């Protein structure tokens, strides 16, 4: 079976909660609604249209196959109503907490066009921005991507901006977040990785010669690394926020690894896990920082070495001291050096080989890894593999074995994962 296809099928089983986008910047333009995009001579064709530099069936793909279109519908279901009821909130279809990520949230009615419909869920303008000023001009023959951006089209070609947009709901930002209270009320666990979600999502675009000439090329490893960078920035921002890092007198528990507490004692996991030398203690969920540290081992070893003690301090001492200085240093390191590096990353065969080796080695050395760490390592390996035909040919079967250990968080066996990734690491070396 094709490795990429196997990877998609395997990962599909992991992602039980589909992605939601957030509202792109409007620049005070009106949101015209998906009805303005859905005609058959625009984006509403059932099948791709020959002779165009777009597919022509973007609206159909979104409405029929993309879970974004069902985001608002999820709020009408009994589970959503039960969640808000447990939290003492009103109808989920009226709660800003829910609507900010389950709809194209435009609270100012004067900014809604005649065809705007909240029930469209996470629609075109959630990601592409309010279309009032660029709707007509973007269809003009010869119009450039930059001209559309100048009129207010949101830049989703930029991996950095795309990741920031996705992360704002898939992890949260200063305006919204899935808290431990919401998890306790029943909200599914959030997880995200930019390249994986883009691969699983039914694409309404095609990265062909026309796309790359007008916009940019797409390289999975670059997307993965950029996504991890934005996620790490989000984690550090929340840890730095007095409002979002606390829940009254207690820490905000959604910032911690779920499986620090939520594991079955009858399975006697304590006989096999080390708990980093501190059983029973909460551990921060800082997986994107770990992924950056690991991958930088193959990109920029100096930065990776600088990160290591800071990440260790954050992991061990956050509950006791708050690790304010370590967080500040990591934020500076991420914004001033890692973020520019991700924007300028030149993905070559040698770089792919180096990152692939670094991630595999990192994964093989973790004793009894938690599921959240294992799944992100696997997705990073796959993004690297998808960027290098040579690696894919040589190590495709090994990646399949790794993903076979990740079919379910409940059934996850750390020993199986460690064995599979150790075999890969040994094969590389």
N, C-alpha and C positions, 0 to 999 in steps of 0.2 A: 504494500500500500504506500502511496506517496507520503513522505514524511510530514509535509505541511498539512495534508488532509488528516492524517492520523492525529496530529497535534491538535487540530481544530476540534475533531470529534472528542478527543480526550478532555480538552479544556472545557468543552461545552457542558460536560457533566459537573464541572466545578462551579460554574457561574450560574447559580440559581437565582441570583438577583441581577436583573439586567440594568445597563447603564442609563443614567439620566443626565441630560445636559442642563446647563444653567443659562440664564438670560445674557445674551451678548450685549455689549454696550449699544445704546440706542441713539446717542447724540441727539436726543429730543425729536427724532423722527417717529412717525406712527408705525405701528405694527399692523400690517395689512391682512394677515391671516393666510393659511395654506390654500384657501379657495382662490387666491390670486395666482397660484402657481400650478394649479391642478388641471388646466385644460390640456387636451391632447396635443395641441401644437406648442405647448411649453414643456412642462415636465411630467405630464400626466399620461403619456403613452403606456400601454400595457407591456410592450416589448421595446428594446432598444431601437432607435431610429437610425437607419443608415444615412450617411452623408452629413451628419452633424458632428461638431466637435465636443458634444456632450452625449450622454446616453439617451436623454429624452424621456426616460421612464422613472426619474428620480422620485417623483411624488408617489407613484404606484408602488415602488419598492418600499418606501417609508411607510405608507399606509397599510400595506398588506403583510410585510415581512419584518419590519423593524419594531422592536419592543418599545422604542421611544414613543411611538404613536399610541401605545396603550398605557402610558404612564398615568394619565389622569383617570382612566378607567379603573386602574388599581385602587384609586382612592374611593371608588364607589362600592367596593366589595366589603363584605362583612368583616374580614380580617382588619382592614384599615380602620373601620369604625370601632372595632374592639380596641385597637391600639390607642386611638385618641380618647376613647372612653376611660381606659385605664389611667391615662395621664391627666384626666380632668379637662380635656379639651372638647371643642365642639365638632361639628361635622368635618371630616378630613377634606372634603371638597371646598371648604371655606377657610381652612386654617393656613395662614401664610407659611407656617413651619413645613407643611406638606406641599403646598403649591409652588414654593420656590424651586423645588427640584422635580416636581411631577407635572409641571405645566410650563407654558410660556407665560411667566408671571408678570402681568402688567397691571398693577393695582390702580393706576391712574386711567380712568375710563376715557379721558379725552385723548389718550395716546393709542387708542384702539381703532382700527379701520372698520369699515362696514362688514367685511368678511372675517374679522377676527373672531375666533371661538376658543374659549378657554379649554373646552373639552377635546381640542386637538392634541392636548398633551404636550410633550416635548417636541415641538414642531420645527419647521425650517428656520424660523426667526429666532428660536432659542439659541441656535448655534451661529447662524449667518447674520444676525442682527436685524433691527427694524428696517423693512425694505422700502419704505415710502420713497426715498430719494434715489434708490438704485434699481428698483424693480424694472422700470422700462429701459433704462440705459444699459443694463447688463446684458440685454438681449440684442443690442445693436451689433450688426456685423462689424468686426474690426475693433470692438471695444476691448481694451486691455484690462488685465486683472488689476493693475495699479489704479486705473481710472475708476473701477468699481470700488476699490478700497477707499479712494478719495471721497466717494459719495456716501460712505458709511457701511459698506459691506464688511463684515467682520473677517479678520484674517485667520482662517483656519488652516491655511497652508503652512504657516510657521509652526513648527513642531512645539516650540516653546509656548506660543499663545494657545495652540490647540490643547496642549496638556494642561495649561492653567485653567482653561474653560472646563475641561472634563473633570479635573481634580476638584473644582469648586463644589461639585455635587457628589462625586464618588468618594471623596474624603471630607470635603467641607472647606469653608473659608471663614473669614471674620464675621460673616453675616448669617451663616447657617452651618449646622453640623448634626450628625446623628450621635446623640449622647447615649450614655449607658442607660439612662431612664428610658429612652426610646427603644434600645435593644431589649431592655427588661420587659417592655410592653409588647415585644414580638417582632420588631423590625429585623429583617435578615441582615447578616453580617456584610458589611461593605468590603469590597476588595477591588483593586483596579491595577491595570497595567496597560499603558497606551497602545503598544503594538498588538498585544493579544486581543484587546477589545476591538481594535480596528479590524483585525483579521476575522473575528467572529461576527462582527456586525455585517449585515447584508449591504455591501457597498453600493452607493448610488453615484459613484464616480469611478473612473478608469485611469490609472496612471499609465498613459501611453505617451507617444512621442509629442503629441500636441500638448498634453498636460505638462510634461516636463519642460517644454519650450516656453510655455506661457507662465508657469508657476515654479515648480521645483520637482526634483526627483524624490522618491521615497525609499529610504533604507531602513529596514526593521531595527537594526542595532541602534541607529541614531535615535529612532523613536523610543525604543526601550530606555536608553540612557537618559534622554530628555525627560521622559515620564517619571523615572526614578528621582531625577533632580527636583522636579516640581513637587512630587510627593514628599520628599525629604524637607523641602522648604515649608510645606504645609504643616508637617509634624512639628518642626522646630518653632514655627510661628505660634502654634497652639500651645506648646509647652511654655512659651514665653508670655502668653496672655494670662493675666490674673483672672479674667472672666471665664476663659475657656479651659483653663487647666484645673479649675476647682469646681466642686459642686457643693456649695455651702462650706462646711468645715472639712469636707472630704475631698480627696483628689478626684478628678473626672476619670472614672474608671474605663471609659471607652478608649483612653490613651494607652491602656495596658493590654498586654497579650491575654486574649480570652482564656487560653488554656492554662494560664497560671492557676486559675481557680476551677474552671469548668472541665474537669476530667473525672472519670469514674473510678472512685477509690477501690471498688471491688475488683477492678482489673489489675490492681497492684502495680500501677505504672512506676511507683516509687522504687521498685526493685530494678528498674531498667534505666530510669532517668537520673541525671545528676542535678538538675534544676540550677545549674551554674553555681553550685555550692550554697544555695540559699533556698531550701525547700519551704513552701508555704508563703513565700514572699512574692508580691506582685512584681512583674517585670514589664518595662515599657515596651510597647509595640513599635520598634524603630527599624522595621525591616527595610524601608527604602534607604536608610543610612547604611545598613549592612551591605545592601546591594551596591551602593556607590563605592563603599570601601573595597569591596571584593573586585568589582569591575575595574576600578582605577588601578588595581594591581597590574592590569594589562594595558593601561592607557597612560597613567602618570603615577609611578610608584612613590614619588615624593609626597604628593597629596594624600595618597592612600596611607602612607606611614604617618602623616600628620593627623589624619582622621582617627586612626586606630585607638590611641589612648583616650581621646575625647569621647569616642563612642563607648569605650569600656567604662569610663567615669560616669557617663550618662546612665548606662545600664545598671551599674552597681550602686550608685550613691544618690539617685534622684529622690527617692523617698526620704532619705535622711537629711540631705542638705539642699535639695532643689537644683543643685548643679548649675547655678545661674551662669557662672563663668564659662563652663564647658558648652552650654547651649549658645551663649553669645559668640564664642569662638567658632562653633560649628556653623552658625548662621552666616558669619562673615566669610568663612571658608567656602561655603556653598554659593553665596551670592557673588562674591568677588573673584572666585577662581574656578569653581566647578561649573557654574552656570555659563560663563563665557566659553569654557571648554566644550560644553555640550553643544552650544550654538555653532562652534567652528569645527566640530569633530569631522575629521576626514577618515571615512571608513575604507580601509584597504584590506586585502587578503591577510596581510601580516597582522594588522590590528585585530581582525576577527579571530585569528588563531590565538593571539595573545590574550584577548578577553575571554575567549572560550576556555582556555587552559586555566586562567585565573579563577573563573567562576566554578569550574569543575573541582579544582583543588580546594577552594574555599568550602564548597558543599561537602566534600569527602572528609573534611577535618572537623565538621560539627558533630559532636557526640549527641545522638538522639535528638535531631532537629524537630522543631515544631512544624506543623502543617503549613502555617503562613509563610515561614522561611523557605520551606521546601518548594512550595508552589511558585514563589517568586524567582528562586534560583532556576527552576525548570523553564519558566517563561523567558528568563534572560538567556539561557542556553539556546532556546529555540529561536529567539530573535537573532542571535548571532549566527546560528546555523542557516537561517533564512537569508542572511546577508552574504553567504559564501557558498557557492555551488560545490566547491572542493570539500568543505567541512560537511555539507549535507550528504555528499556521496560517501564520505568516509565514516561518519558517526551517526547517520540517520537511525540505524537500528538501535544504537545505544540510547538515543533520546526517546525512542518508543518505549524501551524498558523503564526509563525513568518516569515517563508519564503514566505508565501502567500502575505505578505505585500511588498515584494521586487522583484516583477516580472518586474519592469521597473523603471529606475531613473526618468523618466518623470511623471509617474503616482504615484510616491511614496508619501504616506500620513504619515507624521511623527506621527500623533496622533494614527493611526491604529497600527503602529509598537510599540509605547510606551505602548499601551493598551495590546498588545499581550505579550510583554516581561515582563510587570508588572504582568500579570497573572502567568507567569512562575516563576518569582521571589517570588511571594506570595506562590505558591505551594511548592517551595523548602523550604521556611522557615516555 
